[in-house]
Amino acid sequence: MPHASVIVPIDIYPIVPDDVPAIARLARATWRDAYIEIISPEQIEYMLAQRYDHERLRIDTQDPQKWLHQACLDGALAGFAACEIYKGEFKLDKLYVHPDMQRKGIGAALVGHAASLAHEQGFPSIILAVNKKNGQAIHAYMRYGFHVRDKTITDIGNGFMMDDYIMEKLL
């Protein structure tokens, strides 16, 4: 007899300061899984310290120009996204889904949520930066309606560079 598939709803909530430790743990698990073959372990740790320090995340949750949301699947934290206004555009700055929870629609739900926020704010598109070597993410973003708009190389300090595509999704 065929197996009936059960659809579990993905719930999306704002991230509040009390959520920061869990978000930081999820970021670390995801980064170490996704980037280990793309950038050096030293750069991974440098960027995690720079971007996922608890105090920085707490400040980000209070910034009215930033939107941080978590996705929960069956009550468990599965992913998160952070958006901001960047140089006059609505930017999806962070999108991470725990490695064990990928390919369950969580990334698509977070992108859809970010697109709704951008639309509500009156923006015609949403942009993001993705490492040029992160083929899995690039492929996913293309499925979500993004296209490569530009390329950029950014010095992030400590001798590290980010070599990214800027991708855009028209709303």
DSSP file with accessible surface (Angstrom, degrees, kcal/mol):
  #  RESIDUE AA STRUCTURE BP1 BP2  ACC     N-H-->O    O-->H-N    N-H-->O    O-->H-N    TCO  KAPPA ALPHA  PHI   PSI    X-CA   Y-CA   Z-CA
    1    1 A M              0   0  225      0, 0.0     0, 0.0     0, 0.0     0, 0.0   0.000 360.0 360.0 360.0 134.5    0.0    0.0    0.0
    2    2 A P        -     0   0  122      0, 0.0     2,-0.5     0, 0.0     0, 0.0  -0.286 360.0-114.9 -63.8 148.4    1.5    3.5   -0.9
    3    3 A H        -     0   0  188      1,-0.0     2,-0.4     0, 0.0     0, 0.0  -0.696  23.7-133.7 -84.1 126.0    2.7    5.6    1.9
    4    4 A A        -     0   0   86     -2,-0.5     2,-0.3     1,-0.0    -1,-0.0  -0.660  21.4-130.5 -78.6 132.0    0.7    8.8    2.5
    5    5 A S        -     0   0  109     -2,-0.4     2,-0.5     1,-0.0    -1,-0.0  -0.649  13.9-143.8 -85.7 142.3    3.0   11.8    2.9
    6    6 A V        -     0   0  125     -2,-0.3     2,-0.6     2,-0.0    -1,-0.0  -0.907   6.9-144.8-105.9 127.2    2.3   14.1    5.8
    7    7 A I        -     0   0  151     -2,-0.5    -2,-0.0     0, 0.0     0, 0.0  -0.842  11.3-158.4 -94.6 120.9    2.9   17.8    5.4
    8    8 A V        -     0   0   55     -2,-0.6     2,-0.0     1,-0.0    -2,-0.0  -0.872  23.4-117.7 -98.3 126.8    4.3   19.4    8.5
    9    9 A P        -     0   0   85      0, 0.0    65,-0.9     0, 0.0     2,-0.6  -0.349  16.5-136.1 -67.0 144.8    3.7   23.2    8.6
   10   10 A I  E     -A   73   0A  45     63,-0.2     2,-0.4    64,-0.1    63,-0.2  -0.906  20.1-157.2 -99.1 117.9    6.7   25.5    8.7
   11   11 A D  E     -A   72   0A  63     61,-2.7    61,-3.2    -2,-0.6     2,-0.5  -0.835   2.4-158.3 -99.0 135.5    6.1   28.2   11.3
   12   12 A I  E     +A   71   0A  45     -2,-0.4    59,-0.2    59,-0.2    68,-0.0  -0.968  16.9 170.1-119.3 126.5    8.0   31.5   10.9
   13   13 A Y  E     -A   70   0A 112     57,-2.3    57,-3.2    -2,-0.5    -2,-0.0  -0.951  38.7 -96.9-131.0 152.6    8.5   33.8   13.9
   14   14 A P  E     -A   69   0A  80      0, 0.0     2,-0.5     0, 0.0    55,-0.3  -0.339  41.7-116.8 -62.8 147.3   10.5   36.9   14.7
   15   15 A I        -     0   0    9     53,-2.5    53,-0.2     3,-0.0    65,-0.0  -0.774  33.9-167.4 -85.5 129.8   13.8   36.2   16.5
   16   16 A V    >>  -     0   0   71     -2,-0.5     3,-2.4     1,-0.0     4,-0.5  -0.730  38.8 -95.1-112.8 163.7   13.9   37.8   19.9
   17   17 A P  G >4 S+     0   0   41      0, 0.0     3,-1.5     0, 0.0    41,-0.1   0.848 122.9  59.5 -50.5 -36.1   17.0   38.2   22.2
   18   18 A D  G 34 S+     0   0  150      1,-0.3     4,-0.3     2,-0.1    40,-0.0   0.737 100.9  57.3 -65.8 -19.9   16.2   35.0   24.1
   19   19 A D  G <> S+     0   0   41     -3,-2.4     4,-2.2     1,-0.2     3,-0.3   0.597  80.3  94.5 -82.3 -13.1   16.5   33.1   20.8
   20   20 A V  H <X S+     0   0    1     -3,-1.5     4,-2.9    -4,-0.5     5,-0.3   0.876  78.9  52.2 -54.7 -47.9   20.0   34.3   20.1
   21   21 A P  H  > S+     0   0   39      0, 0.0     4,-2.2     0, 0.0    -1,-0.2   0.934 113.1  45.3 -57.9 -41.5   22.0   31.3   21.6
   22   22 A A  H  > S+     0   0   30     -3,-0.3     4,-2.4    -4,-0.3    -2,-0.2   0.899 113.1  50.3 -68.1 -38.1   20.0   28.8   19.5
   23   23 A I  H  X S+     0   0    1     -4,-2.2     4,-2.7     2,-0.2    -1,-0.2   0.926 110.1  50.2 -65.0 -43.8   20.3   30.9   16.4
   24   24 A A  H  X S+     0   0    0     -4,-2.9     4,-2.4    -5,-0.2    -2,-0.2   0.913 110.7  49.7 -62.2 -40.5   24.1   31.2   16.9
   25   25 A R  H  X S+     0   0  161     -4,-2.2     4,-2.4    -5,-0.3    -1,-0.2   0.925 111.3  48.7 -63.7 -43.5   24.4   27.4   17.4
   26   26 A L  H  X S+     0   0    9     -4,-2.4     4,-2.6     1,-0.2     5,-0.2   0.923 110.3  51.5 -63.5 -42.1   22.4   26.8   14.2
   27   27 A A  H  X S+     0   0    0     -4,-2.7     4,-3.1     1,-0.2     5,-0.3   0.937 110.6  48.7 -59.5 -45.4   24.6   29.3   12.2
   28   28 A R  H  X S+     0   0   64     -4,-2.4     4,-2.3     1,-0.2     5,-0.2   0.932 112.4  47.2 -62.1 -45.9   27.7   27.5   13.4
   29   29 A A  H  X S+     0   0   38     -4,-2.4     4,-1.3     1,-0.2    -1,-0.2   0.920 116.3  44.8 -62.7 -41.6   26.4   24.0   12.5
   30   30 A T  H  X S+     0   0    4     -4,-2.6     4,-3.1    -5,-0.2     5,-0.3   0.930 113.5  48.6 -70.4 -45.7   25.3   25.2    9.1
   31   31 A W  H  X S+     0   0    6     -4,-3.1     4,-2.7    -5,-0.2     5,-0.3   0.921 110.4  50.5 -60.0 -47.5   28.4   27.2    8.3
   32   32 A R  H  X S+     0   0  110     -4,-2.3     4,-0.5    -5,-0.3    -1,-0.2   0.833 116.7  42.4 -64.2 -29.2   30.8   24.4    9.2
   33   33 A D  H  < S+     0   0   93     -4,-1.3     4,-0.2    -5,-0.2    -2,-0.2   0.921 120.9  38.5 -79.2 -45.7   28.8   22.0    7.0
   34   34 A A  H  < S+     0   0   34     -4,-3.1     3,-0.2     1,-0.2    -2,-0.2   0.825 122.7  35.5 -78.6 -33.4   28.2   24.3    4.0
   35   35 A Y  H >X S+     0   0   26     -4,-2.7     4,-2.6    -5,-0.3     3,-2.1   0.523  81.6  99.2-105.7  -4.1   31.6   26.1    3.8
   36   36 A I  T 3< S+     0   0   87     -4,-0.5    -1,-0.2    -5,-0.3    -2,-0.1   0.811  95.7  37.0 -58.4 -30.5   34.2   23.6    4.8
   37   37 A E  T 34 S+     0   0  187     -4,-0.2    -1,-0.3    -3,-0.2    -2,-0.1   0.382 120.1  49.7 -99.8   4.9   35.1   22.8    1.1
   38   38 A I  T <4 S+     0   0   30     -3,-2.1     2,-0.3     1,-0.3    -2,-0.2   0.791 117.6  14.5-109.4 -45.4   34.6   26.5    0.0
   39   39 A I  S  < S-     0   0   22     -4,-2.6    -1,-0.3     1,-0.1     5,-0.0  -0.871  90.2 -84.8-130.1 165.7   36.7   28.6    2.4
   40   40 A S     >  -     0   0   42     -2,-0.3     4,-2.5     1,-0.1     3,-0.2  -0.280  33.8-117.7 -69.5 154.1   39.3   27.8    5.0
   41   41 A P  H  > S+     0   0   68      0, 0.0     4,-2.5     0, 0.0     5,-0.2   0.869 117.3  56.9 -57.1 -34.2   38.4   26.8    8.5
   42   42 A E  H  > S+     0   0  125      2,-0.2     4,-2.3     1,-0.2     5,-0.1   0.910 107.7  45.9 -64.5 -41.8   40.2   29.9    9.7
   43   43 A Q  H  > S+     0   0   19      2,-0.2     4,-2.8     1,-0.2     5,-0.3   0.899 110.5  54.1 -69.1 -37.7   37.9   32.1    7.5
   44   44 A I  H  X S+     0   0    2     -4,-2.5     4,-2.6     2,-0.2    -2,-0.2   0.960 112.0  43.7 -57.5 -50.7   34.8   30.2    8.7
   45   45 A E  H  X S+     0   0   79     -4,-2.5     4,-2.4     1,-0.2    -2,-0.2   0.895 113.1  52.2 -65.2 -37.4   35.7   30.9   12.3
   46   46 A Y  H  X S+     0   0   60     -4,-2.3     4,-2.1    -5,-0.2    -1,-0.2   0.940 112.9  43.9 -61.7 -47.1   36.6   34.5   11.6
   47   47 A M  H  X S+     0   0    7     -4,-2.8     4,-2.7     2,-0.2     5,-0.3   0.882 112.0  52.6 -70.4 -36.7   33.3   35.1    9.9
   48   48 A L  H  X S+     0   0    0     -4,-2.6     4,-2.7    -5,-0.3    -1,-0.2   0.936 111.2  47.1 -61.9 -45.0   31.3   33.3   12.6
   49   49 A A  H  < S+     0   0   61     -4,-2.4     4,-0.4    -5,-0.2    -2,-0.2   0.894 116.0  46.5 -62.5 -38.0   32.9   35.4   15.3
   50   50 A Q  H  < S+     0   0   64     -4,-2.1    -2,-0.2    -5,-0.2    -1,-0.2   0.896 126.2  25.1 -70.2 -42.3   32.2   38.5   13.3
   51   51 A R  H  < S+     0   0   45     -4,-2.7    -2,-0.2    -5,-0.1    -3,-0.2   0.652 124.1  42.9-103.2 -20.4   28.6   37.8   12.3
   52   52 A Y     <  +     0   0    1     -4,-2.7    -3,-0.1    -5,-0.3    -1,-0.1   0.124  68.2 136.7-123.3  22.7   27.2   35.5   15.0
   53   53 A D     >  -     0   0   79     -4,-0.4     4,-2.5     1,-0.1     5,-0.2  -0.464  61.7-123.6 -60.9 137.3   28.5   36.9   18.2
   54   54 A H  H  > S+     0   0   71      1,-0.2     4,-2.6     2,-0.2     5,-0.2   0.897 109.2  50.6 -56.8 -43.2   25.6   36.9   20.7
   55   55 A E  H  > S+     0   0  107      1,-0.2     4,-2.4     2,-0.2    -1,-0.2   0.919 110.1  49.6 -65.1 -41.6   25.8   40.6   21.4
   56   56 A R  H  > S+     0   0   88      1,-0.2     4,-2.5     2,-0.2    -1,-0.2   0.929 111.9  48.2 -62.0 -44.4   25.8   41.5   17.7
   57   57 A L  H  X S+     0   0    2     -4,-2.5     4,-1.9     2,-0.2    -2,-0.2   0.913 110.1  52.0 -63.1 -40.2   22.8   39.2   17.1
   58   58 A R  H  X S+     0   0   86     -4,-2.6     4,-0.7    -5,-0.2    -2,-0.2   0.924 110.5  48.3 -61.1 -43.5   20.9   40.7   20.1
   59   59 A I  H >X S+     0   0   96     -4,-2.4     3,-1.2     1,-0.2     4,-0.6   0.922 108.8  54.4 -62.0 -43.0   21.6   44.2   18.7
   60   60 A D  H >< S+     0   0    9     -4,-2.5     3,-0.9     1,-0.3    -1,-0.2   0.859 101.1  58.8 -60.5 -35.1   20.3   43.1   15.3
   61   61 A T  H 3< S+     0   0   28     -4,-1.9    -1,-0.3     1,-0.2    -2,-0.2   0.748 109.2  45.6 -66.6 -21.0   17.0   41.9   16.9
   62   62 A Q  H << S+     0   0  129     -3,-1.2    -1,-0.2    -4,-0.7    -2,-0.2   0.481  86.9 105.5 -98.2  -6.1   16.4   45.4   18.1
   63   63 A D    X<  -     0   0   53     -3,-0.9     3,-1.9    -4,-0.6    -3,-0.0  -0.658  59.6-153.1 -81.6 119.7   17.3   47.3   14.9
   64   64 A P  T 3  S+     0   0  106      0, 0.0    -1,-0.1     0, 0.0    -4,-0.0   0.664  94.9  59.7 -68.9 -11.1   14.2   48.6   13.1
   65   65 A Q  T 3  S+     0   0  103     20,-0.0    20,-1.3    19,-0.0     2,-0.4   0.276 100.8  67.9 -95.6   8.6   16.1   48.4    9.7
   66   66 A K  E <   - B   0  84A  43     -3,-1.9     2,-0.5    18,-0.2    18,-0.2  -0.976  62.3-160.0-130.3 145.7   16.6   44.6   10.2
   67   67 A W  E     - B   0  83A  42     16,-2.6    16,-2.8    -2,-0.4     2,-0.5  -0.984  10.4-176.6-126.1 117.9   14.2   41.7   10.1
   68   68 A L  E     + B   0  82A  13     -2,-0.5   -53,-2.5    14,-0.2     2,-0.4  -0.975   8.7 173.9-117.9 125.7   15.3   38.4   11.7
   69   69 A H  E     -AB  14  81A  25     12,-2.8    12,-2.7    -2,-0.5     2,-0.3  -0.978  18.1-149.4-134.3 146.2   13.0   35.4   11.5
   70   70 A Q  E     -AB  13  80A  21    -57,-3.2   -57,-2.3    -2,-0.4     2,-0.5  -0.848  10.2-142.6-112.6 147.8   13.3   31.8   12.5
   71   71 A A  E     -AB  12  79A   0      8,-3.0     7,-3.2    -2,-0.3     8,-1.5  -0.947  15.2-165.6-109.9 130.9   11.6   28.8   10.9
   72   72 A C  E     -AB  11  77A  13    -61,-3.2   -61,-2.7    -2,-0.5     2,-0.5  -0.951   5.7-161.8-118.5 136.6   10.4   26.0   13.0
   73   73 A L  E >  S-AB  10  76A  21      3,-2.6     3,-2.0    -2,-0.4   -63,-0.2  -0.983  81.7 -14.6-118.5 118.7    9.3   22.6   11.8
   74   74 A D  T 3  S-     0   0  138    -65,-0.9    -1,-0.2    -2,-0.5     3,-0.1   0.883 131.2 -53.5  54.8  38.3    7.2   20.5   14.1
   75   75 A G  T 3  S+     0   0   68      1,-0.2     2,-0.4    -3,-0.1    -1,-0.3   0.373 115.5 112.3  83.9  -5.4    8.2   22.9   16.9
   76   76 A A  E <  S-B   73   0A  48     -3,-2.0    -3,-2.6     1,-0.0    -1,-0.2  -0.844  77.1-106.0-105.7 139.7   11.9   22.6   16.4
   77   77 A L  E     +B   72   0A  47     -2,-0.4    -5,-0.2    -5,-0.2     3,-0.1  -0.401  46.5 163.3 -59.5 125.0   14.2   25.4   15.1
   78   78 A A  E     -     0   0A   0     -7,-3.2    20,-2.9     1,-0.4     2,-0.3   0.625  55.5 -24.4-119.9 -25.6   15.1   24.5   11.6
   79   79 A G  E     -BC  71  97A   0     -8,-1.5    -8,-3.0    18,-0.3    -1,-0.4  -0.980  50.3-145.5-172.5 175.8   16.5   27.7   10.0
   80   80 A F  E     -BC  70  96A   1     16,-2.5    16,-2.6    -2,-0.3     2,-0.3  -0.987   2.3-157.2-156.1 161.4   16.6   31.4   10.0
   81   81 A A  E     -BC  69  95A   5    -12,-2.7   -12,-2.8    -2,-0.3     2,-0.4  -0.984   2.7-161.3-139.4 148.5   16.8   34.5    7.8
   82   82 A A  E     -BC  68  94A   7     12,-2.1    12,-2.0    -2,-0.3    11,-1.8  -1.000  11.5-175.9-131.7 132.3   17.9   38.0    8.3
   83   83 A C  E     +BC  67  92A   4    -16,-2.8   -16,-2.6    -2,-0.4     2,-0.3  -0.897   5.6 169.3-124.4 156.4   17.0   40.9    6.0
   84   84 A E  E     -BC  66  91A  29      7,-2.2     7,-3.4    -2,-0.3     2,-0.6  -0.977  42.2 -99.0-156.8 163.8   18.0   44.5    6.0
   85   85 A I  E     - C   0  90A  46    -20,-1.3     2,-0.5    -2,-0.3     5,-0.2  -0.826  46.1-177.7 -86.8 122.0   17.9   47.7    3.9
   86   86 A Y  E >   - C   0  89A  90      3,-3.3     3,-1.9    -2,-0.6    -2,-0.0  -0.972  63.4 -24.7-131.3 115.1   21.4   47.8    2.3
   87   87 A K  T 3  S-     0   0  172     -2,-0.5    -1,-0.1     1,-0.3     3,-0.1   0.888 128.0 -48.0  50.4  43.6   22.4   50.7    0.0
   88   88 A G  T 3  S+     0   0   57      1,-0.2     2,-0.3     0, 0.0    -1,-0.3   0.518 121.5 100.0  80.7   5.0   18.7   51.5   -0.7
   89   89 A E  E <  S-C   86   0A  51     -3,-1.9    -3,-3.3    34,-0.1     2,-0.7  -0.867  78.1-111.5-121.9 157.9   17.8   47.9   -1.5
   90   90 A F  E     -Cd  85 126A   1     35,-0.5    37,-2.5    -2,-0.3     2,-0.5  -0.784  42.0-165.7 -88.4 117.4   16.1   45.1    0.4
   91   91 A K  E     -Cd  84 127A  28     -7,-3.4    -7,-2.2    -2,-0.7     2,-1.1  -0.916  26.8-145.5-114.6 130.1   18.8   42.5    1.1
   92   92 A L  E     +C   83   0A   4     35,-3.3    37,-0.5    -2,-0.5    -9,-0.3  -0.816  30.3 175.9 -83.4  98.1   18.4   38.9    2.3
   93   93 A D  E     +     0   0A  34    -11,-1.8     2,-0.4    -2,-1.1   -10,-0.2   0.800  59.0  19.5 -83.1 -31.3   21.6   39.0    4.3
   94   94 A K  E     +C   82   0A   8    -12,-2.0   -12,-2.1    -3,-0.1     2,-0.3  -1.000  54.9 167.5-142.1 138.8   21.4   35.6    5.9
   95   95 A L  E     +C   81   0A  21     -2,-0.4     2,-0.4   -14,-0.2   -14,-0.2  -0.846  15.0 163.7-150.6 112.2   19.6   32.4    5.1
   96   96 A Y  E     -C   80   0A  27    -16,-2.6   -16,-2.5    -2,-0.3     2,-0.4  -0.997  17.1-171.6-136.6 135.1   20.5   29.2    6.9
   97   97 A V  E     -C   79   0A  16     -2,-0.4   -18,-0.3   -18,-0.3     5,-0.1  -0.990  39.8-104.1-122.8 131.0   18.7   25.9    7.2
   98   98 A H    >   -     0   0   50    -20,-2.9     3,-2.4    -2,-0.4     4,-0.5  -0.248  31.3-119.9 -53.0 138.0   20.2   23.3    9.6
   99   99 A P  G >  S+     0   0   31      0, 0.0     3,-0.8     0, 0.0    -1,-0.1   0.842 113.7  53.2 -52.2 -34.7   21.9   20.5    7.5
  100  100 A D  G 3  S+     0   0  130      1,-0.2    -2,-0.1   -22,-0.0   -22,-0.0   0.605 111.3  47.0 -75.8 -11.6   19.5   17.9    8.9
  101  101 A M  G X  S+     0   0   38     -3,-2.4     3,-0.5   -23,-0.2     5,-0.4   0.305  83.5 122.2-112.8   6.4   16.5   19.9    7.9
  102  102 A Q  T <   +     0   0   45     -3,-0.8   -23,-0.0    -4,-0.5    -4,-0.0  -0.291  64.0  31.6 -73.0 157.7   17.4   20.8    4.4
  103  103 A R  T 3  S+     0   0  190      1,-0.1    -1,-0.2    -2,-0.0    -3,-0.0   0.791  87.9 104.2  66.0  34.6   15.2   19.9    1.4
  104  104 A K  S <  S-     0   0  115     -3,-0.5    -2,-0.1     0, 0.0    -1,-0.1   0.164 101.7 -95.7-123.3  11.2   12.0   20.2    3.4
  105  105 A G  S  > S+     0   0   38      3,-0.0     4,-2.1     4,-0.0     5,-0.1   0.484  91.8 119.8  90.0   2.8   10.8   23.5    2.0
  106  106 A I  H  > S+     0   0    2     -5,-0.4     4,-2.5     2,-0.2     5,-0.2   0.933  74.9  47.2 -69.8 -45.8   12.2   25.6    4.9
  107  107 A G  H  > S+     0   0    8      1,-0.2     4,-2.7     2,-0.2     5,-0.2   0.932 112.9  50.1 -59.9 -44.5   14.5   27.7    2.7
  108  108 A A  H  > S+     0   0   42      1,-0.2     4,-2.6     2,-0.2    -1,-0.2   0.904 110.2  50.5 -61.3 -40.8   11.7   28.3    0.2
  109  109 A A  H  X S+     0   0   31     -4,-2.1     4,-2.3     2,-0.2    -1,-0.2   0.917 111.8  47.1 -64.5 -41.7    9.4   29.4    3.1
  110  110 A L  H  X S+     0   0    1     -4,-2.5     4,-2.6     2,-0.2    -2,-0.2   0.899 112.5  49.1 -68.0 -39.3   12.0   31.8    4.5
  111  111 A V  H  X S+     0   0    4     -4,-2.7     4,-2.8     2,-0.2    -2,-0.2   0.931 111.7  50.0 -64.1 -43.5   12.7   33.3    1.0
  112  112 A G  H  X S+     0   0   35     -4,-2.6     4,-2.1    -5,-0.2    -2,-0.2   0.908 111.1  49.0 -60.3 -40.5    8.9   33.7    0.5
  113  113 A H  H  X S+     0   0   54     -4,-2.3     4,-2.3     2,-0.2    -2,-0.2   0.929 111.3  49.0 -65.1 -44.4    8.7   35.4    3.8
  114  114 A A  H  X S+     0   0    2     -4,-2.6     4,-2.6     1,-0.2    -2,-0.2   0.909 110.0  51.9 -61.8 -42.0   11.6   37.7    3.0
  115  115 A A  H  X S+     0   0   13     -4,-2.8     4,-2.6     1,-0.2    -1,-0.2   0.902 108.7  51.2 -62.5 -38.9   10.0   38.6   -0.4
  116  116 A S  H  X S+     0   0   62     -4,-2.1     4,-2.7     2,-0.2    -1,-0.2   0.913 110.0  49.4 -63.8 -42.4    6.7   39.4    1.4
  117  117 A L  H  X S+     0   0   15     -4,-2.3     4,-1.7     2,-0.2    -2,-0.2   0.923 111.7  48.8 -61.9 -43.9    8.6   41.7    3.8
  118  118 A A  H  <>S+     0   0    0     -4,-2.6     5,-2.5     1,-0.2     4,-0.3   0.930 112.2  48.4 -61.7 -45.0   10.3   43.4    0.9
  119  119 A H  H ><5S+     0   0  130     -4,-2.6     3,-1.7     1,-0.2    -2,-0.2   0.919 109.0  52.9 -61.9 -44.4    7.1   43.9   -1.0
  120  120 A E  H 3<5S+     0   0  138     -4,-2.7    -1,-0.2     1,-0.3    -2,-0.2   0.824 107.8  52.3 -59.7 -32.3    5.4   45.3    2.2
  121  121 A Q  T 3<5S-     0   0   95     -4,-1.7    -1,-0.3    -5,-0.2    -2,-0.2   0.437 122.4-108.6 -84.0  -2.6    8.2   47.8    2.4
  122  122 A G  T < 5 +     0   0   65     -3,-1.7    -3,-0.2    -4,-0.3    -2,-0.1   0.640  67.4 146.9  88.0  17.1    7.7   48.9   -1.2
  123  123 A F      < -     0   0   41     -5,-2.5    -1,-0.3    -6,-0.2    -2,-0.1  -0.676  43.3-149.0 -89.0 140.9   10.8   47.3   -2.7
  124  124 A P  S    S+     0   0   97      0, 0.0    47,-3.1     0, 0.0     2,-0.3   0.597  77.3   9.0 -82.5 -11.2   10.6   46.0   -6.3
  125  125 A S  E     - E   0 170A   8     45,-0.3   -35,-0.5    -7,-0.1     2,-0.4  -0.954  63.6-129.1-156.0 172.5   13.2   43.3   -5.7
  126  126 A I  E     -dE  90 169A   0     43,-2.1    43,-2.7    -2,-0.3     2,-0.3  -0.986  23.8-162.9-130.9 139.0   15.2   41.5   -3.1
  127  127 A I  E     +dE  91 168A   8    -37,-2.5   -35,-3.3    -2,-0.4     2,-0.3  -0.797   9.5 175.7-118.1 164.9   19.0   40.9   -3.4
  128  128 A L  E     - E   0 167A   2     39,-1.9    39,-2.7    -2,-0.3     2,-0.4  -0.971  24.9-127.7-156.8 162.7   21.5   38.6   -1.7
  129  129 A A  E     + E   0 166A  36    -37,-0.5     2,-0.4    -2,-0.3    37,-0.2  -0.960  27.2 179.7-114.6 137.1   25.2   37.8   -1.9
  130  130 A V  E     - E   0 165A   6     35,-2.3    35,-3.0    -2,-0.4    -2,-0.0  -1.000  36.6-101.1-139.1 138.2   26.3   34.1   -2.3
  131  131 A N  E >   - E   0 164A  21     -2,-0.4     3,-2.1    33,-0.2    33,-0.3  -0.343  29.8-129.8 -57.2 133.2   29.8   32.7   -2.5
  132  132 A K  T 3  S+     0   0   53     31,-2.5    -1,-0.2     1,-0.3    32,-0.1   0.739 107.7  51.9 -59.5 -23.8   30.6   31.9   -6.2
  133  133 A K  T 3  S+     0   0  150     30,-0.3     2,-1.7     1,-0.1    -1,-0.3   0.460  81.1  97.1 -92.5  -1.1   31.6   28.3   -5.2
  134  134 A N    <>  +     0   0   17     -3,-2.1     4,-2.5     1,-0.2     3,-0.2  -0.515  45.5 165.5 -89.7  72.0   28.5   27.6   -3.2
  135  135 A G  H  >  +     0   0   44     -2,-1.7     4,-2.7     1,-0.2     5,-0.2   0.847  69.4  56.7 -58.1 -38.1   26.8   25.7   -6.0
  136  136 A Q  H  > S+     0   0  105     -3,-0.2     4,-2.1     1,-0.2    -1,-0.2   0.939 111.8  42.1 -61.8 -46.0   24.1   24.1   -3.8
  137  137 A A  H  > S+     0   0   19     -3,-0.2     4,-3.1     2,-0.2     5,-0.2   0.920 113.4  52.3 -68.1 -42.6   22.9   27.5   -2.6
  138  138 A I  H  X S+     0   0   22     -4,-2.5     4,-2.3     1,-0.2    -2,-0.2   0.939 110.4  48.6 -59.2 -45.5   23.1   29.2   -6.1
  139  139 A H  H  X S+     0   0  116     -4,-2.7     4,-2.0    -5,-0.2    -1,-0.2   0.923 112.4  48.6 -60.3 -44.5   21.0   26.4   -7.5
  140  140 A A  H  X S+     0   0   16     -4,-2.1     4,-1.6    -5,-0.2    -2,-0.2   0.941 110.4  50.6 -62.3 -46.2   18.4   26.7   -4.7
  141  141 A Y  H  <>S+     0   0   26     -4,-3.1     5,-2.5     1,-0.2    -1,-0.2   0.889 108.2  52.7 -61.6 -37.2   18.3   30.5   -5.2
  142  142 A M  H ><5S+     0   0  100     -4,-2.3     3,-1.6     1,-0.2    -1,-0.2   0.916 106.9  52.4 -64.6 -39.4   17.7   30.1   -8.9
  143  143 A R  H 3<5S+     0   0  150     -4,-2.0    -1,-0.2     1,-0.3    -2,-0.2   0.827 106.0  55.4 -62.4 -31.5   14.8   27.7   -8.1
  144  144 A Y  T 3<5S-     0   0   47     -4,-1.6    -1,-0.3    -5,-0.1    -2,-0.2   0.397 130.4 -94.6 -82.8   2.2   13.4   30.5   -5.9
  145  145 A G  T < 5S+     0   0   40     -3,-1.6    25,-0.5     1,-0.3    -3,-0.2   0.552  79.2 136.0 100.6   9.4   13.4   33.0   -8.8
  146  146 A F      < -     0   0    7     -5,-2.5     2,-0.3    23,-0.2    -1,-0.3  -0.560  31.4-166.6 -86.5 154.7   16.8   34.7   -8.3
  147  147 A H  E     -F  168   0A  79     21,-2.2    21,-2.5    -2,-0.2     2,-0.4  -0.954  33.2 -96.1-134.0 156.4   19.2   35.5  -11.1
  148  148 A V  E     +F  167   0A  56     -2,-0.3    19,-0.3    19,-0.2     3,-0.1  -0.609  42.4 169.8 -74.0 124.5   22.9   36.6  -11.0
  149  149 A R  E     -     0   0A  96     17,-3.4     2,-0.3    -2,-0.4    18,-0.2   0.698  59.5 -15.9-103.7 -31.3   23.0   40.4  -11.3
  150  150 A D  E     -F  166   0A  98     16,-1.7    16,-2.6     2,-0.0     2,-0.3  -0.954  55.8-119.7-162.8 173.3   26.6   41.1  -10.6
  151  151 A K  E     -F  165   0A 134     -2,-0.3     2,-0.3    14,-0.3    14,-0.2  -0.954  28.1-178.6-125.3 149.7   29.9   39.8   -9.1
  152  152 A T  E     -F  164   0A  46     12,-2.8    12,-2.7    -2,-0.3     2,-0.4  -0.998  20.2-158.6-149.6 146.0   31.8   41.2   -6.2
  153  153 A I  E     -F  163   0A 106     -2,-0.3     2,-0.4    10,-0.2    10,-0.2  -0.998  21.8-172.1-123.2 124.0   35.0   40.6   -4.3
  154  154 A T  E     -F  162   0A  57      8,-2.6     8,-2.8    -2,-0.4     2,-0.6  -0.971  23.1-136.4-124.8 130.5   35.1   42.2   -0.8
  155  155 A D  E     -F  161   0A 107     -2,-0.4     6,-0.2     6,-0.2     3,-0.1  -0.725  21.7-179.6 -79.9 118.3   37.9   42.4    1.7
  156  156 A I  E     -     0   0A  21      4,-2.2     5,-0.2    -2,-0.6    -1,-0.1   0.287  45.6-103.7-104.7   9.2   36.4   41.5    5.1
  157  157 A G  E >  S+F  160   0A  24      3,-0.6     3,-2.2     1,-0.0    -1,-0.3  -0.143  94.8  70.8  95.5 165.9   39.6   42.0    7.0
  158  158 A N  T 3  S-     0   0  121      1,-0.3     3,-0.1    -3,-0.1  -112,-0.0   0.739 127.3 -62.3  59.7  23.4   42.2   39.7    8.6
  159  159 A G  T 3  S+     0   0   73      1,-0.3     2,-0.3     0, 0.0    -1,-0.3   0.550 105.8 129.1  82.4   7.5   43.5   38.8    5.1
  160  160 A F  E <   - F   0 157A  30     -3,-2.2    -4,-2.2  -117,-0.0    -3,-0.6  -0.752  38.2-165.0-102.5 145.6   40.1   37.2    4.0
  161  161 A M  E     - F   0 155A  91     -2,-0.3     2,-0.5    -6,-0.2    -6,-0.2  -0.922  14.5-141.9-124.5 149.5   38.1   38.0    0.9
  162  162 A M  E     - F   0 154A  29     -8,-2.8    -8,-2.6    -2,-0.3     2,-0.7  -0.971  12.1-166.2-109.7 125.3   34.5   37.2    0.0
  163  163 A D  E     + F   0 153A  60     -2,-0.5   -31,-2.5   -10,-0.2   -30,-0.3  -0.901  30.3 162.8-113.1  96.7   34.1   36.3   -3.7
  164  164 A D  E     -EF 131 152A  12    -12,-2.7   -12,-2.8    -2,-0.7     2,-0.4  -0.785  42.5-132.5-122.4 158.8   30.4   36.5   -4.3
  165  165 A Y  E     -EF 130 151A  65    -35,-3.0   -35,-2.3    -2,-0.3     2,-0.6  -0.846  24.6-138.3 -95.1 144.3   27.6   36.7   -6.8
  166  166 A I  E     -EF 129 150A  29    -16,-2.6   -17,-3.4    -2,-0.4   -16,-1.7  -0.934  26.9-167.3 -99.6 121.1   25.0   39.3   -6.2
  167  167 A M  E     -EF 128 148A   0    -39,-2.7   -39,-1.9    -2,-0.6     2,-0.4  -0.832   4.6-161.4-111.4 152.7   21.7   37.7   -7.0
  168  168 A E  E     -EF 127 147A  27    -21,-2.5   -21,-2.2    -2,-0.3     2,-0.5  -0.986  10.8-161.7-137.5 143.2   18.3   39.4   -7.4
  169  169 A K  E     -E  126   0A  49    -43,-2.7   -43,-2.1    -2,-0.4     2,-0.3  -0.992  20.1-139.8-123.5 119.9   14.7   38.3   -7.4
  170  170 A L  E      E  125   0A 118     -2,-0.5   -45,-0.3   -25,-0.5    -2,-0.0  -0.610 360.0 360.0 -77.2 139.1   12.2   40.7   -8.9
  171  171 A L              0   0   79    -47,-3.1    -1,-0.0    -2,-0.3   -55,-0.0  -0.595 360.0 360.0 -99.0 360.0    8.9   40.9   -6.9
